[in-house]
């Protein structure tokens, strides 16, 4: 079975389901079905949510499994929260904060420099 696509690979528009089929008896139901909250997330975000559930909500464990910094994992979770329409995305609160954290994760700046920039 193929992984769930949530956006059109041609134009980027939202996809919807038009047919549901039983795997046991093969009876089907045609119509237009919404993907619900799943439809708001990219494939990468869905994979992150799966890891988060697998790790019982422990972001440190997710970060370790993905081999990324805790702040990067937290940032990805914040993006998912924003995609689902909850809270204000970090980019709208303080866009420079995201840039500083990205530079820190990429080891372009030191922790001390990042702290100085975040306090400014």
C-alpha positions as CSV (number, residue, x, y, z in Angstrom):
1,X,0.0,0.0,0.0
2,X,1.2,3.5,-0.8
3,X,1.7,6.2,1.9
4,X,-1.1,8.7,2.3
5,X,-0.6,11.8,0.2
6,X,-2.2,15.0,1.6
7,X,-1.3,17.5,-1.2
8,X,-1.4,17.2,-5.0
9,X,2.0,16.4,-6.4
10,X,1.1,18.5,-9.5
11,X,-0.2,21.7,-8.1
12,X,0.1,21.5,-4.3
13,X,-3.6,21.7,-3.7
14,X,-5.5,19.8,-1.0
15,X,-6.5,16.2,-1.9
16,X,-9.7,14.5,-0.8
17,X,-10.7,10.8,-0.8
18,X,-13.2,9.7,-3.4
19,X,-13.5,6.0,-2.8
20,X,-13.3,3.8,0.3
21,X,-13.0,0.0,0.0
22,X,-13.2,-2.8,2.4
23,X,-10.1,-5.0,2.3
24,X,-12.0,-8.1,3.3
25,X,-15.1,-8.1,1.1
26,X,-14.1,-5.5,-1.4
27,X,-17.3,-3.6,-1.2
28,X,-16.8,0.1,-1.9
29,X,-18.2,3.5,-1.1
30,X,-17.8,6.4,-3.5
31,X,-18.1,10.1,-2.5
32,X,-16.0,12.9,-1.4
33,X,-14.4,12.3,2.0
34,X,-12.3,14.8,4.0
35,X,-8.9,13.6,5.4
36,X,-9.6,15.5,8.6
37,X,-6.6,16.7,10.5
38,X,-4.4,14.4,8.6
39,X,-5.1,16.4,5.4
40,X,-3.4,19.4,7.0
41,X,0.0,17.8,7.4
42,X,2.8,16.9,5.0
43,X,4.1,13.4,4.7
44,X,7.2,14.5,6.8
45,X,4.9,15.9,9.5
46,X,2.8,12.7,9.6
47,X,6.0,10.7,10.1
48,X,7.0,13.0,12.9
49,X,3.6,12.6,14.6
50,X,4.0,8.8,14.2
51,X,7.4,8.9,16.0
52,X,5.9,11.2,18.7
53,X,3.2,8.7,19.4
54,X,5.6,5.8,19.3
55,X,7.8,7.6,21.9
56,X,4.8,8.4,24.1
57,X,5.1,12.2,23.5
58,X,8.7,12.4,24.5
59,X,10.3,15.0,22.2
60,X,13.8,14.1,23.4
61,X,13.3,10.5,22.3
62,X,12.0,11.7,18.9
63,X,15.0,14.0,18.5
64,X,17.4,11.2,19.4
65,X,15.7,8.8,16.9
66,X,15.9,11.4,14.1
67,X,19.4,12.4,15.2
68,X,18.5,16.1,15.4
69,X,18.7,18.7,18.2
70,X,15.9,19.0,20.7
71,X,15.2,22.5,19.5
72,X,14.9,21.3,15.9
73,X,12.4,18.6,17.0
74,X,10.5,21.2,19.1
75,X,10.4,23.5,16.1
76,X,9.0,20.8,13.9
77,X,6.3,20.1,16.5
78,X,5.5,23.8,16.6
79,X,5.0,23.7,12.8
80,X,2.6,20.8,13.1
81,X,0.7,22.6,15.8
82,X,0.4,25.7,13.6
83,X,-0.6,23.5,10.6
84,X,-3.5,22.1,12.6
85,X,-4.6,25.7,13.4
86,X,-3.7,25.7,17.1
87,X,-1.8,28.6,18.6
88,X,0.3,31.2,16.9
89,X,3.2,29.9,14.7
90,X,6.6,30.8,16.0
91,X,7.3,32.5,12.6
92,X,4.4,35.0,13.3
93,X,5.6,35.6,16.9
94,X,9.2,36.3,16.3
95,X,10.6,35.3,12.9
96,X,14.1,36.1,13.9
97,X,13.9,33.5,16.7
98,X,13.5,30.7,14.2
99,X,16.4,32.0,12.2
100,X,18.7,32.1,15.3
101,X,17.7,28.5,16.3
102,X,18.2,27.3,12.8
103,X,21.7,28.9,12.7
104,X,22.5,27.3,16.1
105,X,21.3,23.9,14.9
106,X,23.5,24.2,11.9
107,X,26.5,25.1,14.2
108,X,26.9,28.4,12.4
109,X,26.9,30.3,15.7
110,X,27.8,29.4,19.3
111,X,25.3,28.9,22.1
112,X,26.5,32.1,23.7
113,X,25.9,34.0,20.4
114,X,22.5,32.5,20.1
115,X,21.6,33.4,23.7
116,X,22.7,37.0,23.0
117,X,20.6,37.2,19.8
118,X,17.6,35.7,21.5
119,X,17.7,38.2,24.4
120,X,18.0,41.2,22.0
